[in-house]
């Protein structure tokens, strides 16, 4: 008898026995339905485990290049996403290439629903491609092989779009982010803007009391355990361990909240839960060499930002070689890749913003306030806001002058010039300095020494393991034993136990179907249901308290052990020297800067009306607080009225960057040369001034300094031939 039914019998719904009966009936029904969801989840996992390349892409696709057929085969492939009906794709828009992380899960999370990275790129009219992978690596494949394969993929995409207005925009999620950065450093000519989301490029970085995962390697004695796990897997590292490490960061969610949320909302939550578990529950493998590279070079060694990684051909991976704009997307709510790890490489590489500019680099970062690590890739809210703005304004990002910027988002209803806004948000790119990144918190020099000590200890322990233990493990481990260990991993067993292979689960499906037909949910104000919620909250609080205690204890042990002067001295860490992880400045770079400066000086008086207008526009814009999409949209509307219509986007970008560099090199000389670039036709000069005023005012209120600069530009445009 449900609460709705008891009124027909004249029984007061406040009767505690009636309320208890209604709750118990609902709880029993929810229990059966919950276990049926677990059965469906397990059967889906079993079905997908039989597939060679399971994925969760929500789009039709065609395979263009299969890396398994390359000279150095890899388990990666390039897919072309077939646009859904109704999506208009422009052949002249730059293509987007989305690369998913191979960090324990299968591919597809970048496009597993309409509100996703792929979905937003298609909605903005860009051709879209996806780089996915199979569940098992090819024998002998390495990280370097994968990087080379991705270079082949990008070359193929570029060849398919000879008339595109720019090189591909590449999105690298999580683990794929640092792989993309390695390739961009080695082959910068292949890339348009790069978006790296939730990617740990500076793994040592973090804040005490908030980012405990970075201590794991030190507490486990370094990377020897990675080698041991790979040896027990017969030369393969089981991605289930990576998933388990992730889940260990939030025991309350892993052990209780995720399942309880399904149980308590069984009538509405089951479908969403099963969709996510299709991805979350499909684990992939990595070769031992791949995983050892990741742990030794990135997680423990932190060598990427320092420029200490070299290819087999001896080429150094220097992130300062990247010439494309880099967009870093991170979140304060991400306990896997906090903002310090996503942005710390900038502090490792550069001393100030002028040095960023000297390398011709444009770096844009945006920091979400709350979303967690997975939310960066799977949240519909993030897709509709951040990724929609990135896709819709990728040309704005590509046209930004070199420097450091923070992308912020203002709701369109609160913005001026709403006619110039496409969508619900306005993206602003505001100039920042390295102090803005340092203000987020980070390590002291003593902390850096501790992590350097971990790296040395890890090398010693790994060497000892390889010398005294590894030969025996490899000799005794058979392929059958390795496969059995993979199958009995807790991450896999939680699925196997609840599938239809378990005879106890077979009656569940039939009983669940009967319950759905006669479902009697309890009312939301039932006191027993409210008590259930209260108990759940207490369980979560207890698990959170246990996690916080463990994290504090782990941090204390790490700081004490690796801060020991005896240990640091034993492994060769000098406590008296100032610690720095920065790569040395290249003498060749200094020489190239001098040559570039001389070349720029020779171009100060070169050009015509377009160069003069862009130089004047940049001079005024440098006094604004930043650039936003309204200015870019105004430029798109105005560009046909100027000589810029004759240039490709790449040519226009190169010209605009040269004018910016001229103003940085010698502002007064660059301004004094403007009258000599102008035509005698007063009408043309007046039209160009109108263009400058329209673009400057499109971004909202003009600052007083920008107003003064605009007046100076007007004077210069009236002084024709005085140069």
C-alpha positions in Angstrom: 0.0 0.0 0.0 1.6 3.3 -1.1 0.9 6.7 0.6 -1.2 7.6 -2.3 -3.4 4.5 -1.8 -3.9 4.7 1.9 -6.3 7.7 1.6 -8.8 5.4 -0.2 -9.0 3.3 2.9 -9.5 6.3 5.2 -6.1 5.8 6.9 -4.3 9.0 7.8 -1.1 9.3 5.8 0.7 10.5 9.0 0.2 7.1 10.6 3.8 5.9 11.4 2.9 2.3 10.4 1.6 3.5 7.0 4.7 5.6 6.5 7.0 2.8 7.5 5.2 0.3 5.2 5.3 2.8 2.3 9.0 3.4 2.8 9.9 -0.3 3.2 8.0 -1.1 0.0 9.8 1.6 -1.9 13.2 0.6 -0.5 12.6 -3.0 -1.5 11.6 -1.9 -5.0 14.6 0.4 -5.3 16.9 -2.4 -4.1 15.8 -4.8 -6.9 15.9 -2.0 -9.5 19.4 -1.0 -8.3 20.7 -4.6 -8.6 19.2 -4.8 -12.0 21.1 -1.7 -13.0 24.3 -3.4 -11.7 23.4 -6.4 -13.8 23.0 -4.3 -16.9 26.2 -2.5 -16.2 28.1 -5.8 -15.8 26.6 -7.3 -19.0 27.5 -4.2 -20.9 31.1 -4.5 -19.6 31.3 -8.2 -20.6 29.9 -7.4 -24.1 32.4 -4.6 -24.6 35.3 -6.6 -23.3 34.9 -8.8 -26.4 35.3 -5.9 -28.8 38.6 -5.0 -30.3 38.1 -1.2 -30.2 35.2 -0.4 -27.9 34.3 3.3 -27.7 31.6 5.6 -26.5 31.5 8.1 -29.4 28.0 9.3 -30.1 28.8 10.1 -33.7 29.1 8.1 -36.9 32.7 8.0 -38.2 35.0 6.6 -40.8 38.5 5.3 -40.2 41.0 7.3 -42.3 44.4 6.0 -41.0 45.0 2.9 -38.9 48.2 3.1 -36.9 48.4 -0.7 -36.6 49.6 -0.7 -40.3 52.4 1.8 -39.8 56.1 0.9 -40.1 56.2 1.4 -36.4 52.7 0.1 -35.5 50.7 1.7 -32.7 47.1 0.9 -31.5 45.9 4.4 -32.6 43.7 5.4 -35.5 42.5 8.6 -37.1 38.7 8.9 -37.5 36.6 11.4 -39.4 33.5 12.4 -37.6 30.4 12.3 -39.8 28.4 15.4 -39.1 24.8 14.7 -37.9 22.0 15.7 -40.1 21.4 19.5 -39.9 24.9 20.4 -39.0 26.4 22.7 -41.7 30.2 22.2 -41.9 32.4 24.7 -43.8 35.2 23.4 -45.8 37.1 26.6 -45.2 37.0 26.5 -41.4 40.0 25.1 -39.7 39.5 21.4 -38.7 39.4 20.3 -35.1 41.2 17.1 -34.0 40.2 15.7 -30.6 42.6 13.3 -28.8 41.3 11.4 -25.9 43.5 10.2 -23.0 44.7 6.7 -22.8 44.9 6.7 -19.0 43.1 3.5 -18.1 39.9 4.0 -20.1 38.8 3.5 -23.7 38.3 6.3 -26.2 35.3 8.5 -27.0 34.7 10.7 -23.9 35.5 13.8 -26.0 32.4 13.1 -28.1 30.1 10.8 -26.2 27.1 13.2 -26.4 26.0 16.2 -28.3 27.2 18.7 -25.6 30.8 17.7 -25.8 34.1 18.9 -27.4 33.3 17.3 -30.7 29.7 18.4 -30.5 30.6 22.1 -30.0 33.3 22.0 -32.8 30.7 20.6 -35.2 28.1 23.2 -34.0 30.6 26.0 -34.8 30.9 24.6 -38.4 34.4 23.0 -38.1 35.2 19.7 -39.7 36.0 17.3 -36.9 38.4 14.4 -36.5 39.1 12.0 -33.6 42.2 10.1 -32.6 41.2 6.8 -30.8 42.8 3.6 -29.8 42.2 -0.1 -29.3 42.3 -1.8 -25.9 45.7 -3.5 -26.3 49.0 -1.9 -27.4 51.0 -3.2 -30.3 54.0 -5.2 -29.3 57.0 -2.9 -28.7 55.1 0.3 -29.1 56.5 3.3 -27.3 55.3 6.9 -26.4 57.6 8.1 -29.2 55.9 5.8 -31.7 52.6 7.3 -30.7 53.8 10.8 -31.1 55.1 10.0 -34.6 51.8 8.4 -35.5 49.9 11.5 -34.4 52.1 13.6 -36.6 51.1 11.4 -39.5 47.5 11.9 -38.6 47.8 15.7 -38.5 49.6 15.7 -41.8 46.7 13.7 -43.3 44.1 16.1 -41.9 46.0 19.1 -43.3 46.1 17.5 -46.7 42.4 17.1 -46.7 41.8 20.8 -46.1 44.1 22.8 -48.3 41.8 25.8 -48.4 41.2 25.9 -44.6 41.8 29.2 -42.9 44.3 27.7 -40.5 46.1 24.6 -39.4 44.1 22.2 -37.2 43.0 23.1 -33.7 44.1 20.1 -31.6 42.4 19.3 -28.3 44.4 17.0 -25.9 42.5 15.7 -22.9 44.4 14.8 -19.7 47.2 12.4 -20.6 46.8 13.3 -24.3 47.5 16.9 -23.4 51.2 16.4 -22.6 51.6 14.0 -25.6 50.2 16.8 -27.9 52.6 19.3 -26.3 55.6 17.0 -27.0 54.5 16.7 -30.6 53.9 20.4 -31.0 57.4 21.1 -29.6 58.9 18.7 -32.2 56.7 19.5 -35.2 55.3 23.0 -34.5 54.4 23.5 -38.2 51.5 21.0 -37.9 49.5 22.9 -35.4 46.9 25.6 -35.2 45.7 26.5 -31.6 46.2 23.8 -29.0 43.7 23.2 -26.2 45.0 21.1 -23.3 42.4 20.2 -20.8 43.2 18.8 -17.4 46.7 17.9 -18.5 49.4 17.6 -15.8 52.5 19.2 -17.4 54.2 20.0 -14.1 53.5 17.1 -11.9 55.5 18.3 -8.8 53.5 21.5 -8.5 50.7 21.9 -6.0 49.7 23.4 -2.7 50.3 21.8 0.7 47.1 20.5 2.2 45.2 20.3 -1.1 47.1 18.2 -3.6 48.2 14.9 -2.0 48.2 12.7 -5.1 51.6 14.1 -6.1 53.2 12.6 -3.0 52.2 9.0 -4.0 55.5 8.2 -5.9 57.6 9.3 -2.9 55.5 7.3 -0.4 55.8 4.2 -2.6 59.5 4.5 -3.1 59.4 5.7 -6.7 58.7 4.0 -10.0 59.9 0.5 -9.2 56.3 -0.5 -8.4 55.3 0.5 -11.9 58.0 -1.9 -13.3 56.8 -4.6 -10.9 53.2 -4.2 -11.9 54.1 -4.4 -15.6 56.2 -7.5 -15.1 53.3 -9.1 -13.3 51.2 -8.2 -16.3 53.5 -10.0 -18.7 55.0 -6.8 -20.1 51.7 -4.9 -20.0 50.5 -2.4 -17.5 46.8 -2.9 -16.6 44.9 0.4 -16.9 42.7 -0.8 -14.0 45.4 0.3 -11.6 45.2 3.9 -13.0 41.4 3.9 -12.5 41.8 2.6 -9.0 44.3 5.3 -8.2 41.8 7.8 -9.4 39.0 6.4 -7.3 41.2 6.2 -4.2 41.3 10.1 -4.2 37.6 10.2 -3.3 36.6 7.2 -1.2 33.3 8.7 -0.2 32.2 8.8 -3.9 33.8 5.4 -4.8 32.6 3.4 -1.8 29.2 5.1 -1.3 27.9 8.2 -3.1 28.1 7.0 -6.7 26.1 3.9 -6.0 23.8 5.5 -3.4 22.9 8.3 -5.9 21.6 5.6 -8.3 19.8 3.7 -5.5 18.1 6.8 -4.2 17.1 8.1 -7.6 16.6 4.8 -9.3 13.7 6.1 -11.4 15.6 8.9 -13.1 19.4 8.3 -12.6 19.9 4.8 -14.1 20.2 5.8 -17.7 22.8 8.5 -17.0 24.8 6.2 -14.8 24.9 3.4 -17.3 25.9 5.8 -20.1 28.9 6.9 -18.0 29.8 3.4 -16.9 30.1 2.3 -20.5 33.3 4.4 -20.6 34.4 4.2 -17.0 34.2 0.4 -16.8 36.2 -0.3 -20.0 39.9 -0.6 -19.0 42.7 -0.7 -21.5 46.4 -1.7 -21.3 49.7 0.0 -21.9 53.0 -1.5 -22.7 55.5 -1.6 -19.9 57.8 0.8 -21.8 55.0 3.3 -22.2 54.0 3.4 -18.6 57.6 3.5 -17.4 58.2 6.6 -19.6 55.1 8.3 -18.2 56.0 7.7 -14.6 59.8 8.3 -14.8 59.8 11.2 -17.2 56.7 13.1 -16.2 55.2 12.0 -12.8 58.4 11.4 -10.8 61.1 13.1 -12.9 59.0 16.2 -14.0 61.3 16.4 -17.0 59.0 17.8 -19.7 59.0 21.4 -18.6 62.7 21.3 -17.8 63.5 20.3 -21.4 65.2 17.1 -20.2 63.3 14.7 -22.5 65.0 13.6 -25.7 63.9 11.5 -28.6 65.7 8.4 -29.8 67.3 10.7 -32.4 68.7 13.0 -29.7 66.3 15.9 -30.3 65.4 17.8 -27.1 61.7 18.3 -26.4 61.6 22.1 -25.6 58.1 23.4 -25.1 59.4 26.9 -26.0 59.6 25.7 -29.6 55.7 25.7 -29.9 54.5 28.5 -32.1 50.8 27.9 -31.9 48.6 29.5 -29.3 48.2 27.3 -26.3 44.9 27.2 -24.3 45.2 25.6 -20.9 41.8 24.6 -19.3 41.9 23.6 -15.7 39.8 23.8 -12.5 40.2 24.5 -8.8 37.9 21.5 -8.2 40.2 19.1 -10.0 42.2 17.0 -7.4 43.9 15.0 -10.2 45.3 17.9 -12.2 45.0 21.1 -10.1 45.8 24.5 -11.7 49.3 24.5 -10.4 50.1 21.3 -12.3 48.3 22.5 -15.4 50.1 25.9 -15.4 53.4 25.3 -13.5 55.3 24.6 -16.7 54.9 28.3 -17.6 56.8 29.3 -14.4 59.4 26.5 -15.1 60.1 27.8 -18.6 59.9 31.6 -18.4 61.1 34.4 -16.1 58.5 36.9 -17.2 55.9 37.7 -20.0 58.5 39.4 -22.1 60.4 36.1 -22.4 57.1 34.4 -23.5 56.8 37.1 -26.2 60.5 36.7 -27.2 59.6 33.1 -28.2 56.5 34.3 -30.1 54.2 32.3 -27.8 50.6 33.0 -27.0 49.3 31.3 -23.8 45.7 31.5 -22.7 44.5 29.9 -19.5 41.1 29.6 -17.9 40.4 28.3 -14.4 37.0 26.9 -13.6 36.0 27.4 -10.0 34.4 24.0 -9.1 34.2 21.3 -11.7 36.2 18.1 -11.0 38.6 16.3 -13.2 36.1 14.3 -15.2 33.8 17.2 -15.4 36.3 19.0 -17.6 35.6 16.4 -20.3 32.1 15.2 -19.6 30.1 18.1 -18.1 27.4 19.4 -20.4 27.6 22.8 -18.6 31.3 23.0 -19.4 30.7 22.0 -23.0 28.0 24.6 -23.5 30.1 27.4 -22.0 33.9 26.9 -22.2 34.2 24.6 -25.2 31.4 26.4 -27.1 33.3 29.6 -26.7 36.7 28.1 -27.6 35.2 26.6 -30.8 33.3 29.8 -31.7 36.3 32.1 -31.0 39.2 30.0 -32.1 40.2 32.6 -34.6 40.3 35.3 -31.9 42.7 33.0 -29.9 44.8 32.5 -33.1 45.1 36.3 -33.7 46.1 37.2 -30.1 49.5 38.9 -29.9 52.2 36.9 -28.1 51.9 37.0 -24.3 50.0 35.5 -21.4 46.2 35.9 -21.1 43.4 34.6 -18.9 40.1 33.8 -20.6 37.1 34.8 -18.6 33.4 34.5 -19.5 30.6 37.0 -19.0 27.0 36.2 -19.6 25.8 37.8 -22.8 22.8 39.4 -21.1 25.2 41.6 -19.1 27.4 42.6 -22.0 27.3 45.7 -24.2 27.1 45.4 -28.0 25.0 42.3 -27.7 24.6 42.2 -31.5 28.3 41.3 -31.7 27.9 38.3 -29.4 27.3 34.8 -30.7 25.8 32.6 -28.0 25.1 32.9 -24.4 28.6 34.0 -23.2 31.2 36.6 -24.1 34.8 35.4 -23.9 37.3 38.0 -22.7 41.1 37.5 -23.0 42.8 39.6 -20.4 46.5 40.2 -20.2 48.2 38.5 -17.2 51.7 38.2 -15.7 53.5 35.3 -14.1 52.6 36.7 -10.7 49.0 35.9 -11.4 49.9 32.2 -11.7 52.2 32.4 -8.7 49.3 33.8 -6.7 47.5 30.5 -7.0 50.1 29.0 -4.7 52.9 26.5 -5.3 56.1 24.9 -4.0 58.9 26.5 -2.1 62.5 25.8 -3.0 62.6 23.3 -0.1 59.5 21.5 -1.6 61.2 21.3 -5.0 64.3 19.7 -3.3 62.0 17.1 -1.7 60.6 16.1 -5.1 64.1 16.1 -6.6 65.1 13.7 -3.8 62.1 11.5 -4.7 63.4 11.4 -8.3 66.9 10.3 -7.2 65.5 7.7 -4.8 63.2 6.4 -7.5 66.2 5.9 -9.9 68.1 4.0 -7.2 65.1 1.7 -6.2 64.3 1.1 -9.9 67.9 0.1 -10.6 67.9 -2.3 -7.6 64.6 -3.8 -8.6 65.8 -4.4 -12.2 69.0 -5.9 -11.0 67.8 -8.2 -8.2 64.1 -8.9 -8.6 62.9 -8.3 -12.2 64.7 -11.3 -13.8 63.0 -13.7 -11.4 59.6 -12.1 -11.9 59.9 -12.2 -15.7 61.1 -15.8 -15.8 58.2 -17.0 -13.7 55.3 -15.0 -15.1 53.4 -16.8 -18.0 50.9 -15.1 -20.3 48.1 -17.2 -18.8 49.0 -16.1 -15.2 49.2 -12.4 -16.3 45.8 -12.6 -17.9 44.3 -14.3 -14.8 45.7 -11.5 -12.7 44.1 -8.9 -14.9 40.7 -10.7 -14.8 40.7 -10.9 -10.9 41.6 -7.2 -10.5 38.9 -5.7 -8.1 38.0 -3.1 -10.8 37.0 -6.0 -13.2 35.6 -8.3 -10.6 33.0 -5.7 -9.5 31.5 -6.1 -13.0 31.9 -9.9 -13.4 30.2 -10.7 -10.1 26.9 -9.1 -11.1 26.6 -10.2 -14.7 24.2 -12.8 -15.9 27.0 -15.3 -15.6 26.2 -15.3 -11.9 23.1 -17.5 -11.5 22.0 -15.5 -8.6 21.5 -12.4 -10.9 19.3 -14.1 -13.5 15.9 -13.7 -11.6 16.7 -10.0 -11.0 15.8 -8.9 -14.6 12.3 -10.5 -14.5 11.5 -9.2 -11.0 12.7 -5.7 -11.9 10.4 -5.6 -15.0 7.4 -6.5 -12.8 8.4 -3.8 -10.3 8.7 -1.1 -13.1 5.1 -2.0 -14.1 3.7 -1.5 -10.6 6.2 1.0 -9.2 5.1 2.7 -6.0 7.7 5.4 -5.1 7.4 6.9 -1.6 6.6 10.6 -1.1 9.6 12.9 -0.8 8.6 14.1 2.7 8.4 10.5 4.2 10.3 10.8 7.5 12.0 7.4 7.0 13.3 8.6 3.6 14.6 11.7 5.2 16.3 9.6 7.8 17.9 7.5 5.0 19.3 10.7 3.5 20.6 11.8 6.8 22.4 8.5 7.4 23.9 8.7 3.9 25.2 12.2 4.7 26.8 10.9 7.8 28.5 8.0 5.9 29.9 10.5 3.4 31.1 12.8 6.2 32.9 9.9 7.9 34.6 8.8 4.7 35.6 12.3 3.9 37.1 12.7 7.4 39.0 9.4 7.0 40.3 10.6 3.6 41.4 14.0 5.1 43.2 12.3 7.9 45.0 10.0 5.5 46.0 12.8 3.3 47.4 14.9 6.2 49.3 11.9 7.5 50.7 11.1 4.0 51.8 14.7 3.5 53.5 14.8 6.9 55.4 11.6 6.2 56.4 12.8 2.8 57.7 16.2 4.1 59.6 14.6 6.9 61.2 11.7 5.0 62.2 13.6 1.9 63.1 16.8 3.7 65.7 14.9 5.7 69.1 16.4 5.3 70.7 12.9 5.6 68.6 11.5 2.8 69.1 14.5 0.5 72.8 14.3 1.0 72.9 10.6 0.4 71.3 10.9 -3.0 73.3 14.0 -4.0 70.9 16.9 -3.5 72.7 20.1 -2.5 70.8 21.9 0.2 72.9 25.0 0.0 72.4 25.8 -3.6 69.4 27.7 -4.9 67.1 25.2 -6.6 65.8 25.7 -10.1 64.2 23.4 -12.6 64.4 25.9 -15.5 66.1 24.9 -18.7 69.0 26.9 -19.8 68.5 29.7 -22.2 69.8 28.8 -25.6 72.6 30.9 -27.1 71.0 30.3 -30.5 67.8 31.8 -29.2 69.6 35.0 -28.1 71.3 35.2 -31.5 68.0 34.7 -33.3 66.4 37.4 -31.2 69.1 39.9 -32.3 68.7 39.0 -35.9 64.9 39.3 -35.6 65.2 42.7 -34.0 67.5 43.9 -36.8 65.0 42.5 -39.4 62.1 44.2 -37.6 63.8 47.6 -37.6 64.2 47.4 -41.3 60.4 46.9 -41.7 59.3 49.9 -39.6 58.6 52.0 -42.6 57.4 49.1 -44.8 53.8 48.6 -45.8 50.7 50.6 -46.6 47.3 51.6 -45.3 46.5 48.2 -43.9 49.8 47.9 -41.9 49.3 51.5 -40.6 45.7 50.7 -39.5 46.7 47.5 -37.8 49.6 49.2 -36.1 47.4 52.0 -34.8 44.7 49.5 -33.7 47.2 47.4 -31.7 48.7 50.6 -30.2 45.2 51.6 -28.9 44.3 48.0 -27.9 47.4 47.7 -25.7 45.9 50.2 -23.3 42.7 48.2 -23.0 42.2 45.5 -20.3 42.1 42.8 -22.9 40.4 41.6 -26.0 37.1 39.9 -26.3 35.0 38.2 -29.0 33.0 41.3 -29.8 36.1 43.0 -31.2 36.9 39.9 -33.3 33.3 39.8 -34.6 33.5 43.5 -35.5 36.8 42.8 -37.3 35.1 40.0 -39.3 32.3 42.4 -40.3 34.7 45.2 -41.2 37.5 43.2 -42.8 35.8 43.1 -46.2 36.0 46.9 -46.3 39.8 46.8 -45.9 42.8 45.4 -47.8 42.8 42.6 -45.2 40.1 40.9 -47.3 42.8 40.1 -49.8 44.8 38.1 -47.2 44.3 34.7 -45.8 43.8 34.4 -42.1 47.4 33.1 -41.7 48.8 36.0 -43.7 46.7 38.5 -41.8 47.9 36.9 -38.5 51.5 37.1 -39.6 51.1 40.8 -40.5 49.4 41.7 -37.3 52.0 39.9 -35.2 54.8 41.8 -37.0 53.1 45.1 -36.2 52.8 44.1 -32.6 56.5 43.2 -32.5 57.4 46.5 -34.0 55.5 48.4 -31.3 57.2 46.3 -28.6 60.7 46.8 -30.1 60.4 50.6 -30.6 57.0 52.1 -30.0 57.9 55.7 -30.8 59.6 54.9 -34.1 56.8 52.5 -35.1 54.2 55.3 -34.5 56.3 58.0 -36.1 56.4 55.9 -39.3 52.6 55.6 -39.7 52.1 58.9 -41.7 54.6 57.6 -44.3 52.5 54.4 -44.8 49.3 56.3 -45.5 47.8 57.1 -48.9 47.1 60.7 -49.9 43.4 59.9 -50.3 41.6 61.4 -47.3 38.6 59.2 -47.8 40.7 56.1 -47.4 42.3 57.4 -44.3 38.9 58.4 -42.8 37.5 54.9 -43.6 40.5 53.2 -41.8 40.0 55.5 -38.8 36.3 54.5 -38.7 37.3 50.8 -38.7 39.7 51.4 -35.8 37.1 53.2 -33.8 34.5 50.6 -34.4 36.7 47.7 -33.4 38.0 49.5 -30.2 34.5 50.4 -29.1 33.1 46.9 -29.8 34.7 45.5 -26.7 32.7 47.8 -24.4 33.9 50.9 -22.5 37.1 52.5 -23.8 39.6 53.2 -21.0 40.9 56.7 -20.6 44.4 55.7 -21.7 43.0 54.0 -24.8 41.0 57.1 -25.5 44.2 59.2 -25.4 46.0 56.7 -27.7 43.1 56.8 -30.1 43.4 60.6 -30.3 47.1 60.2 -31.1 46.3 57.8 -33.9 43.8 60.2 -35.3 46.5 62.9 -35.4 48.9 60.5 -37.1 46.4 59.6 -39.7 45.9 63.4 -40.4 49.7 64.0 -40.8 50.2 62.5 -44.2 53.6 62.7 -45.7 55.3 64.4 -42.7 57.5 61.3 -42.1 
